[in-house]
Amino acid sequence: MSKEPEPKAPKAKVTIKSSRGMATYEVRRGIGFQALCTQHETPIEFDCREADCGICIFKVLANAEHLSKQTGMEEDFLKAMRADPDERLACQTRIQGDVTIQVDDT
């Protein structure tokens, strides 16, 4: 009896724009930006990884609905920083579908 191959996990395309240009990464849906940045060289920087420093902030350019909902810690931090509604923290965000973001890496 041959074993059926396991279905592949759904993929998402993450496009990141920065001063270096633009790059698109194909990742498994549901992973966080921290995992993406472990697997690929990206312009996203991390420090605390706990919604405490804001170094990993990015702006959503398209498909914000394809990102996880804000955690309580992320919401509190962004509110305290008076961040724009389209800004998120990479350390707290999971990718649920195709999305395009902008990173200020200057």
Contacts in CASP RR format, 6 or more apart in sequence:
PFRMAT RR
TARGET T0000
AUTHOR 0000-0000-0000
METHOD contacts of the structure
MODEL  1
MSKEPEPKAPKAKVTIKSSRGMATYEVRRGIGFQALCTQHETPIEFDCRE
ADCGICIFKVLANAEHLSKQTGMEEDFLKAMRADPDERLACQTRIQGDVT
IQVDDT
9 28 0 8 1.000
9 29 0 8 1.000
10 28 0 8 1.000
10 29 0 8 1.000
11 26 0 8 1.000
11 27 0 8 1.000
11 28 0 8 1.000
11 29 0 8 1.000
12 26 0 8 1.000
12 27 0 8 1.000
12 28 0 8 1.000
12 29 0 8 1.000
12 30 0 8 1.000
12 66 0 8 1.000
12 95 0 8 1.000
12 96 0 8 1.000
12 97 0 8 1.000
12 98 0 8 1.000
12 99 0 8 1.000
13 24 0 8 1.000
13 25 0 8 1.000
13 26 0 8 1.000
13 97 0 8 1.000
13 98 0 8 1.000
13 99 0 8 1.000
14 24 0 8 1.000
14 25 0 8 1.000
14 26 0 8 1.000
14 27 0 8 1.000
14 36 0 8 1.000
14 95 0 8 1.000
14 98 0 8 1.000
14 99 0 8 1.000
14 100 0 8 1.000
14 101 0 8 1.000
15 22 0 8 1.000
15 23 0 8 1.000
15 24 0 8 1.000
15 25 0 8 1.000
15 62 0 8 1.000
15 98 0 8 1.000
15 99 0 8 1.000
15 100 0 8 1.000
15 101 0 8 1.000
16 22 0 8 1.000
16 23 0 8 1.000
16 24 0 8 1.000
16 25 0 8 1.000
16 42 0 8 1.000
16 43 0 8 1.000
16 44 0 8 1.000
16 58 0 8 1.000
16 100 0 8 1.000
16 101 0 8 1.000
16 102 0 8 1.000
16 103 0 8 1.000
17 61 0 8 1.000
17 100 0 8 1.000
17 101 0 8 1.000
17 102 0 8 1.000
17 103 0 8 1.000
18 43 0 8 1.000
18 102 0 8 1.000
18 103 0 8 1.000
18 104 0 8 1.000
18 105 0 8 1.000
19 43 0 8 1.000
19 104 0 8 1.000
19 105 0 8 1.000
19 106 0 8 1.000
20 43 0 8 1.000
20 105 0 8 1.000
23 42 0 8 1.000
25 36 0 8 1.000
25 40 0 8 1.000
25 42 0 8 1.000
27 35 0 8 1.000
27 36 0 8 1.000
27 39 0 8 1.000
27 95 0 8 1.000
29 95 0 8 1.000
29 96 0 8 1.000
29 97 0 8 1.000
30 68 0 8 1.000
30 94 0 8 1.000
30 95 0 8 1.000
30 96 0 8 1.000
31 94 0 8 1.000
31 95 0 8 1.000
32 68 0 8 1.000
32 90 0 8 1.000
32 93 0 8 1.000
32 94 0 8 1.000
32 95 0 8 1.000
33 44 0 8 1.000
33 56 0 8 1.000
33 90 0 8 1.000
33 91 0 8 1.000
33 93 0 8 1.000
33 94 0 8 1.000
33 95 0 8 1.000
34 46 0 8 1.000
34 49 0 8 1.000
34 90 0 8 1.000
34 91 0 8 1.000
36 42 0 8 1.000
36 44 0 8 1.000
36 95 0 8 1.000
37 44 0 8 1.000
37 46 0 8 1.000
37 90 0 8 1.000
42 103 0 8 1.000
43 103 0 8 1.000
43 105 0 8 1.000
44 56 0 8 1.000
44 58 0 8 1.000
44 90 0 8 1.000
44 103 0 8 1.000
45 55 0 8 1.000
45 56 0 8 1.000
45 105 0 8 1.000
46 55 0 8 1.000
46 56 0 8 1.000
46 90 0 8 1.000
46 91 0 8 1.000
47 53 0 8 1.000
47 54 0 8 1.000
47 55 0 8 1.000
47 56 0 8 1.000
48 54 0 8 1.000
48 55 0 8 1.000
48 91 0 8 1.000
49 56 0 8 1.000
49 91 0 8 1.000
50 73 0 8 1.000
50 91 0 8 1.000
51 71 0 8 1.000
51 72 0 8 1.000
51 73 0 8 1.000
51 74 0 8 1.000
51 76 0 8 1.000
51 77 0 8 1.000
51 89 0 8 1.000
51 91 0 8 1.000
51 92 0 8 1.000
52 73 0 8 1.000
52 77 0 8 1.000
54 77 0 8 1.000
54 81 0 8 1.000
54 89 0 8 1.000
56 89 0 8 1.000
56 90 0 8 1.000
56 91 0 8 1.000
57 81 0 8 1.000
57 83 0 8 1.000
57 87 0 8 1.000
57 88 0 8 1.000
57 89 0 8 1.000
57 90 0 8 1.000
57 104 0 8 1.000
58 87 0 8 1.000
58 88 0 8 1.000
58 89 0 8 1.000
58 90 0 8 1.000
58 101 0 8 1.000
58 102 0 8 1.000
58 103 0 8 1.000
59 84 0 8 1.000
59 86 0 8 1.000
59 87 0 8 1.000
59 101 0 8 1.000
59 102 0 8 1.000
59 103 0 8 1.000
59 104 0 8 1.000
60 67 0 8 1.000
60 86 0 8 1.000
60 87 0 8 1.000
60 88 0 8 1.000
60 99 0 8 1.000
60 100 0 8 1.000
60 101 0 8 1.000
61 86 0 8 1.000
61 100 0 8 1.000
61 101 0 8 1.000
61 102 0 8 1.000
62 99 0 8 1.000
62 100 0 8 1.000
63 97 0 8 1.000
63 98 0 8 1.000
63 99 0 8 1.000
63 100 0 8 1.000
64 86 0 8 1.000
64 99 0 8 1.000
66 95 0 8 1.000
66 96 0 8 1.000
66 97 0 8 1.000
66 98 0 8 1.000
66 99 0 8 1.000
67 88 0 8 1.000
67 93 0 8 1.000
67 94 0 8 1.000
67 95 0 8 1.000
67 96 0 8 1.000
67 99 0 8 1.000
68 92 0 8 1.000
68 93 0 8 1.000
68 94 0 8 1.000
68 95 0 8 1.000
68 96 0 8 1.000
70 78 0 8 1.000
70 88 0 8 1.000
70 92 0 8 1.000
71 92 0 8 1.000
73 92 0 8 1.000
74 88 0 8 1.000
74 89 0 8 1.000
74 92 0 8 1.000
74 93 0 8 1.000
77 89 0 8 1.000
78 87 0 8 1.000
78 88 0 8 1.000
78 89 0 8 1.000
88 101 0 8 1.000
END
